[in-house]
Amino acid sequence: MTQSSKLLRDALHGKWALVTGASAGIGLALAEQLATGGANLVLTARRQDRLEAIALRLQGQYGIETKIVPADLADTAAPEQLFAATEGTGLAVEVLINNAGFGYYGRFAEGDAERQRRMVEVNCGAVVHLTRLFLPRMMERRRGHVMIVASTASYQPVPYMSTYAATKVFDRFLAEGLAQEVAEYGIKVSALCPGPTESEFHEIAGTRSQFGKGRQSAEQVARRGLEGLVRGEHWVIPYGAGKGIVLMERFLPRRFVSGMAARVFRPKAG
Ligand SMILES: NC(=O)c1ccc[n+]([C@@H]2O[C@H](COP(=O)([O-])OP(=O)(O)OC[C@H]3O[C@@H](n4cnc5c(N)ncnc54)[C@H](OP(=O)(O)O)[C@@H]3O)[C@@H](O)[C@H]2O)c1
């Protein structure tokens, strides 16, 4: 067993973890890594058929217990439904992984207003609501882990993905603030901040051309994120170049950085 596997196993074995956005990409990879560590899984996303297949496979492969709760997190009633289906039935969620989210690329003023509103709800509203529901139970038990998947997009404005980047800075600040608030209860909170990662994200957001090459695998991102969470890191950038860029940007005027980003992201004519 590698040192990393032992770390995850010691922290997670036998605990129930709720993973949002578990039907694809980073969420699926997080579920798989949690299963490797022996955690039992509550899996949620909208695509029930995928959740059923994933749950069956992980149960067979890792000998864990699973439960699926399909839900649309743009629906403000969904977090309560997830809480009722878990803590409400006596299933203690000791690891909460707020991963579900999506992006939207294009000129803000021309973009689909309803899609942007739903993005804020899924990326931010549902994260606040779920965390507010599950955290007090963790505080009573004086243990727990909460991950909020943010992004390297949370370290600077991203023109033409302005709303998305704003949701992700919200996520990172929420995680970093809560990490301080609940440390005294033995609860670890971490913001996972991936850069461009292999998943369905870019196709859905419409960003394929900007990030065609050099994406990190979802497995690497998930593994590094979970290691950071159990070690008590308040934020994790899962690749070296991303850490370097974020560090460099601290010493540059913000307007210069957002101007550079505008040049990279500006939609091509035609
Ligand atoms: N990929 C990247 O380059 C990258 C970089 C930085 C941060 N991130 C962040 O990583 C997280 C995961 O994204 P990903 O890259 O893994 O993308 P992905 O492959 O598109 O997966 C997104 C997941 O979120 C779920 N989801 C989307 N809308 C939902 C809704 N309304 N209700 C419930 N679940 C919903 C999807 O499931 P259903 O469609 O089945 O509902 C899916 O499981 C997101 O928060 C994203 O912002 C991604």
The ligand as a MOL file (V3000), in Angstrom:
LIG
                    3D

  0  0  0     0  0            999 V3000
M  V30 BEGIN CTAB
M  V30 COUNTS 48 52 0 0 0
M  V30 BEGIN ATOM
M  V30 1 N -12.7120 20.3520 -15.5170 0
M  V30 2 C -12.0520 21.4430 -15.2010 0
M  V30 3 O -11.1840 21.9020 -15.9600 0
M  V30 4 C -12.3230 22.1280 -13.8820 0
M  V30 5 C -11.3860 23.0710 -13.4380 0
M  V30 6 C -11.6170 23.7090 -12.2260 0
M  V30 7 C -12.7180 23.4140 -11.4630 0
M  V30 8 N -13.6330 22.5040 -11.9140 0 CHG=1
M  V30 9 C -14.8040 22.2240 -11.0640 0
M  V30 10 O -14.8840 20.8460 -10.8250 0
M  V30 11 C -16.2280 20.4860 -10.5100 0
M  V30 12 C -16.6050 19.2430 -11.2840 0
M  V30 13 O -16.5530 19.5350 -12.6670 0
M  V30 14 P -16.0110 18.4920 -13.7510 0
M  V30 15 O -14.8430 19.0930 -14.3960 0
M  V30 16 O -15.9060 17.1460 -13.1680 0 CHG=-1
M  V30 17 O -17.2280 18.5870 -14.7960 0
M  V30 18 P -18.2160 17.4650 -15.3730 0
M  V30 19 O -17.4560 16.3090 -15.9060 0
M  V30 20 O -19.1130 18.2030 -16.2940 0
M  V30 21 O -19.0250 16.9880 -14.0930 0
M  V30 22 C -19.9400 17.8490 -13.4440 0
M  V30 23 C -20.7780 17.0660 -12.4560 0
M  V30 24 O -21.6940 17.9590 -11.8320 0
M  V30 25 C -23.0110 17.4390 -11.9750 0
M  V30 26 N -23.9810 18.5130 -12.1300 0
M  V30 27 C -23.9780 19.5190 -13.0490 0
M  V30 28 N -25.0900 20.2540 -12.9310 0
M  V30 29 C -25.8210 19.7040 -11.9160 0
M  V30 30 C -27.0720 20.0160 -11.3250 0
M  V30 31 N -27.8610 20.9980 -11.7800 0
M  V30 32 N -27.5130 19.2420 -10.3040 0
M  V30 33 C -26.7610 18.2230 -9.8530 0
M  V30 34 N -25.5680 17.8700 -10.3670 0
M  V30 35 C -25.1100 18.6100 -11.3940 0
M  V30 36 C -22.9600 16.5620 -13.2370 0
M  V30 37 O -23.9270 15.5180 -13.1480 0
M  V30 38 P -25.3060 15.4320 -13.9690 0
M  V30 39 O -25.0830 16.0730 -15.3010 0
M  V30 40 O -25.5670 13.9530 -14.0420 0
M  V30 41 O -26.2750 16.1620 -13.1010 0
M  V30 42 C -21.5770 15.9630 -13.1150 0
M  V30 43 O -21.5900 14.8370 -12.2890 0
M  V30 44 C -17.0810 21.7120 -10.8310 0
M  V30 45 O -17.4270 22.3710 -9.6420 0
M  V30 46 C -16.1410 22.5810 -11.6740 0
M  V30 47 O -16.4390 23.9510 -11.5430 0
M  V30 48 C -13.4550 21.8520 -13.1070 0
M  V30 END ATOM
M  V30 BEGIN BOND
M  V30 1 1 1 2
M  V30 2 2 2 3
M  V30 3 1 2 4
M  V30 4 1 4 5
M  V30 5 2 4 48
M  V30 6 2 5 6
M  V30 7 1 6 7
M  V30 8 2 7 8
M  V30 9 1 8 9
M  V30 10 1 8 48
M  V30 11 1 9 10
M  V30 12 1 9 46
M  V30 13 1 10 11
M  V30 14 1 11 12
M  V30 15 1 11 44
M  V30 16 1 12 13
M  V30 17 1 13 14
M  V30 18 2 14 15
M  V30 19 1 14 16
M  V30 20 1 14 17
M  V30 21 1 17 18
M  V30 22 2 18 19
M  V30 23 1 18 20
M  V30 24 1 18 21
M  V30 25 1 21 22
M  V30 26 1 22 23
M  V30 27 1 23 24
M  V30 28 1 23 42
M  V30 29 1 24 25
M  V30 30 1 25 26
M  V30 31 1 25 36
M  V30 32 1 26 27
M  V30 33 1 26 35
M  V30 34 2 27 28
M  V30 35 1 28 29
M  V30 36 1 29 30
M  V30 37 2 29 35
M  V30 38 1 30 31
M  V30 39 2 30 32
M  V30 40 1 32 33
M  V30 41 2 33 34
M  V30 42 1 34 35
M  V30 43 1 36 37
M  V30 44 1 36 42
M  V30 45 1 37 38
M  V30 46 2 38 39
M  V30 47 1 38 40
M  V30 48 1 38 41
M  V30 49 1 42 43
M  V30 50 1 44 45
M  V30 51 1 44 46
M  V30 52 1 46 47
M  V30 END BOND
M  V30 END CTAB
M  END
